[in-house]
Amino acid sequence: MKFGSVDTPENVDFSIPADHPGTKKAFEKYREEGKFSVYVGCAKWNKADLKGFYPRGVKDELEYYATQFNSIELNATFYRIFP
């Protein structure tokens, strides 16, 4: 099998599993508070990974990125877990 593809997609179970019991509880909390936030961002933000995203001549990629998204992935634990 080639990664990302299957020979017989009709044999793949695409059903969505049941929600974790904590999911309903979390959504009920947000309903009571009257707010719910969604944070969207890319896994990487440097110029090579987002070629075509940044306008020509932009000097600070992260600053521009922050005008378009409200979060970034910070994978600091990849290097070490902080005490």
Phi, psi and omega per residue, in radians:
M1 nan 2.317 3.059
K2 -1.433 2.356 -3.098
F3 -0.965 2.280 3.111
G4 1.551 0.018 3.114
S5 -2.497 2.755 3.095
V6 -2.308 2.649 -3.135
D7 -1.312 -0.574 -3.096
T8 -2.262 1.434 -3.098
P9 -1.099 -0.384 3.125
E10 -1.164 -0.282 3.116
N11 -1.637 0.006 -3.124
V12 -1.525 2.341 3.096
D13 -1.525 1.831 -3.124
F14 -1.648 0.196 -3.128
S15 -1.191 2.621 -3.127
I16 -1.598 2.280 -3.139
P17 -1.186 2.819 3.107
A18 -1.090 2.594 3.099
D19 -1.143 2.608 3.007
H20 -1.133 2.495 -3.125
P21 -0.970 -0.528 3.141
G22 -1.244 -0.333 -3.119
T23 -1.117 -0.844 3.135
K24 -1.057 -0.735 -3.138
K25 -1.086 -0.739 -3.139
A26 -1.140 -0.765 3.137
F27 -1.153 -0.626 3.089
E28 -1.107 -0.668 3.105
K29 -1.079 -0.796 -3.137
Y30 -1.150 -0.617 3.115
R31 -1.113 -0.732 3.126
E32 -1.132 -0.681 -3.121
E33 -1.365 -0.304 3.118
G34 1.334 0.340 3.108
K35 -2.544 2.666 3.108
F36 -2.689 2.194 -3.103
S37 -1.957 2.460 3.048
V38 -2.112 2.252 3.136
Y39 -1.902 2.197 -3.070
V40 -2.129 2.355 3.093
G41 -2.843 3.107 3.119
C42 -1.797 2.738 3.133
A43 -1.186 -0.466 3.120
K44 -2.393 2.728 -3.105
W45 -2.316 0.092 -3.119
N46 -1.391 2.879 -2.974
K47 -1.047 -0.705 -3.094
A48 -1.116 -0.704 -3.104
D49 -1.294 -0.474 -3.110
L50 -2.025 0.719 3.130
K51 -0.975 2.275 -3.110
G52 1.608 -0.228 3.116
F53 -1.433 -0.747 -3.091
Y54 -1.443 2.425 3.059
P55 -1.120 2.618 3.114
R56 -1.012 2.333 3.073
G57 1.534 -0.016 3.130
V58 -1.106 2.338 -3.062
K59 -1.642 -0.620 -3.096
D60 -2.058 1.737 -3.077
E61 -1.065 -0.756 -3.103
L62 -1.134 -0.680 3.122
E63 -1.088 -0.782 3.106
Y64 -1.150 -0.779 3.126
Y65 -0.930 -0.745 -3.103
A66 -1.140 -0.348 3.070
T67 -1.389 -0.262 -3.084
Q68 -1.853 -0.536 -3.088
F69 -2.235 2.786 3.132
N70 -1.909 0.264 3.078
S71 -2.815 2.802 3.016
I72 -2.344 2.828 3.016
E73 -1.533 2.216 3.070
L74 -2.082 1.774 -3.042
N75 -1.675 0.954 -3.102
A76 -1.155 -0.518 -3.119
T77 -1.216 -0.225 3.055
F78 -1.080 -0.616 -3.084
Y79 -1.533 -0.742 3.041
R80 -3.001 2.735 3.079
I81 -1.612 2.190 -3.105
F82 -1.356 2.526 -3.119
P83 -1.205 nan nan
